[in-house]
Amino acid sequence: MAAMKSCTTGKNVYASQALAEDALLEAYTRSDFPKGQGPVTVYVCNFCSSYHLTSKGPMNPRLAAALSDGTLKRLREAAAWERKLRR
């Protein structure tokens, strides 16, 4: 089994922009970040050449769309029901 890639920054490593964006949406599904806090976009790291999440910069277009079209709200509701049903 291959070892997972790591980064000297200590941040989570994502092999592609799509995977990093999926993780960004998942973070918002699990957590209700206060305004101005939490990750808002993804970037390519200069150290490991992988993608990371960051709270700096303009909001990622996929995250912005999920917030505005109600997708994120539905994902949060689904996650809440899943947690309830697991009890």
Residue frames relative to the residue before (quaternion, step in Angstrom):
aa qw qx qy qz dx dy dz
M 1.0000 0.0000 0.0000 0.0000 0.00 0.00 0.00
A 0.4232 -0.7157 0.4988 0.2449 3.60 -0.89 0.94
A 0.4768 -0.6585 0.5046 0.2906 3.54 -1.10 0.73
M 0.5081 -0.6284 0.4869 0.3315 3.56 -1.12 0.66
K 0.5054 -0.6340 0.4949 0.3125 3.52 -1.08 0.74
S 0.1193 -0.7818 0.6076 0.0735 3.57 -1.07 0.70
C 0.2921 -0.7470 0.5758 0.1588 3.53 -1.31 0.30
T 0.5535 -0.6257 0.4426 0.3258 3.55 -1.08 0.72
T 0.5815 0.5871 -0.3745 0.4206 3.60 1.22 -0.36
G 0.4308 -0.7022 0.4568 0.3359 3.57 1.22 -0.50
K 0.5225 0.6382 -0.4147 0.3843 3.59 1.27 -0.05
N 0.6011 -0.5294 0.4450 0.4005 3.55 -1.28 0.35
V 0.3036 -0.7640 0.5545 0.1292 3.54 -1.06 0.89
Y 0.0615 -0.7764 0.6271 0.0128 3.57 -0.96 0.94
A 0.4717 -0.7301 0.4347 0.2357 3.55 -0.82 1.07
S 0.8059 0.1243 -0.0638 0.5754 3.60 1.13 -0.46
Q 0.6402 -0.5106 0.4008 0.4108 3.54 -1.28 0.31
A 0.6396 0.5380 -0.3308 0.4383 3.59 0.96 -0.83
L 0.6600 0.4925 -0.3088 0.4759 3.61 0.96 -0.83
A 0.6431 0.5116 -0.3198 0.4717 3.58 1.01 -0.78
E 0.6530 0.4978 -0.3144 0.4763 3.60 0.99 -0.79
D 0.6025 0.5379 -0.3517 0.4732 3.60 1.07 -0.69
A 0.6628 0.4991 -0.2947 0.4742 3.59 0.96 -0.89
L 0.6097 0.5478 -0.3418 0.4597 3.59 1.08 -0.73
L 0.6772 0.4713 -0.2904 0.4847 3.59 0.89 -0.91
E 0.6301 0.5345 -0.3274 0.4584 3.58 1.03 -0.78
A 0.6190 0.5412 -0.3412 0.4555 3.59 1.02 -0.77
Y 0.6893 0.4579 -0.2751 0.4894 3.58 1.00 -0.80
T 0.5920 0.5522 -0.3658 0.4592 3.57 1.18 -0.45
R 0.7240 0.4435 -0.2303 0.4756 3.59 0.99 -0.89
S 0.8104 0.2215 -0.0774 0.5368 3.60 1.01 -0.80
D 0.2802 -0.7206 0.6075 0.1821 3.52 -1.14 0.68
F 0.1627 -0.8343 0.5222 0.0698 3.57 0.15 1.31
P 0.4848 -0.6298 0.5132 0.3240 3.60 -1.02 0.75
K 0.6393 -0.5315 0.3856 0.4000 3.57 -1.15 0.59
G 0.8100 0.2404 -0.2039 0.4945 3.56 -0.88 0.99
Q 0.6994 0.3918 -0.2695 0.5335 3.59 1.29 0.10
G 0.6885 0.4563 -0.3596 0.4341 3.54 -1.24 0.44
P 0.6371 -0.5344 0.3830 0.4022 3.56 -1.24 0.30
V 0.1596 -0.8034 0.5675 0.0834 3.58 -1.09 0.67
T 0.8139 0.0574 -0.0188 0.5779 3.59 1.17 -0.38
V 0.4021 -0.6807 0.5528 0.2632 3.55 -1.35 -0.04
Y 0.0475 -0.7963 0.6024 0.0266 3.57 -1.21 0.45
V 0.4734 -0.6299 0.5292 0.3148 3.55 -1.30 0.38
C 0.3844 -0.7449 0.5100 0.1933 3.56 -0.80 1.09
N 0.4553 -0.6909 0.5009 0.2537 3.57 -1.00 0.87
F 0.6702 0.5154 -0.2965 0.4441 3.59 1.20 -0.50
C 0.8319 0.2007 -0.0732 0.5122 3.60 0.81 -0.97
S 0.3812 -0.7576 0.4426 0.2913 3.59 1.33 -0.14
S 0.5309 0.5708 -0.4269 0.4584 3.58 1.21 0.48
Y 0.5429 -0.6109 0.4643 0.3415 3.56 -1.31 0.02
H 0.0939 -0.7610 0.6407 0.0407 3.53 -1.24 0.69
L 0.4556 -0.6213 0.5502 0.3220 3.55 -1.37 0.20
T 0.0187 -0.7961 0.6046 0.0182 3.56 -1.16 0.59
S 0.4097 -0.6968 0.5353 0.2451 3.54 -1.24 0.54
K 0.6214 0.5355 -0.3360 0.4629 3.58 1.29 0.05
G 0.7216 0.4374 -0.3229 0.4286 3.54 -1.15 0.64
P 0.6822 -0.4746 0.3525 0.4303 3.54 -1.31 0.01
M 0.6098 -0.5791 0.4025 0.3616 3.56 -1.18 0.58
N 0.5382 -0.6192 0.4815 0.3083 3.53 -1.06 0.88
P 0.5399 -0.6561 0.4158 0.3242 3.63 -0.86 0.88
R 0.6410 0.5155 -0.3377 0.4576 3.64 1.00 -0.71
L 0.6473 0.4997 -0.3162 0.4810 3.58 1.02 -0.78
A 0.6449 0.5241 -0.3204 0.4548 3.58 0.92 -0.89
A 0.6634 0.4970 -0.3042 0.4694 3.59 0.94 -0.87
A 0.6604 0.5117 -0.3083 0.4550 3.59 0.94 -0.88
L 0.6428 0.5066 -0.3169 0.4793 3.59 1.08 -0.66
S 0.7434 0.4424 -0.2394 0.4409 3.58 0.84 -0.95
D 0.7515 0.4046 -0.2389 0.4631 3.62 0.98 -0.68
G 0.5979 -0.6119 0.3423 0.3885 3.58 1.27 0.13
T 0.4174 0.7200 -0.4656 0.3011 3.60 1.26 -0.06
L 0.6756 0.4998 -0.3036 0.4489 3.57 0.86 -0.93
K 0.6205 0.5374 -0.3405 0.4585 3.59 1.01 -0.75
R 0.6683 0.4887 -0.2984 0.4749 3.59 0.94 -0.87
L 0.6343 0.5236 -0.3294 0.4637 3.61 1.00 -0.77
R 0.6484 0.5134 -0.3164 0.4645 3.59 0.99 -0.81
E 0.6530 0.5079 -0.3136 0.4662 3.57 0.97 -0.86
A 0.6442 0.5151 -0.3184 0.4673 3.59 0.96 -0.83
A 0.6569 0.5042 -0.3085 0.4680 3.59 0.96 -0.84
A 0.6371 0.5233 -0.3297 0.4600 3.59 1.01 -0.77
W 0.6577 0.4905 -0.3077 0.4818 3.60 0.96 -0.81
E 0.6268 0.5351 -0.3407 0.4525 3.58 0.99 -0.77
R 0.6474 0.5064 -0.3199 0.4713 3.59 0.96 -0.83
K 0.6521 0.5156 -0.3162 0.4570 3.61 0.96 -0.84
L 0.6999 0.4839 -0.2756 0.4473 3.56 0.91 -0.90
R 0.6224 0.5512 -0.3364 0.4423 3.59 1.18 -0.45
R 0.5630 0.6286 -0.3792 0.3796 3.59 1.19 -0.43
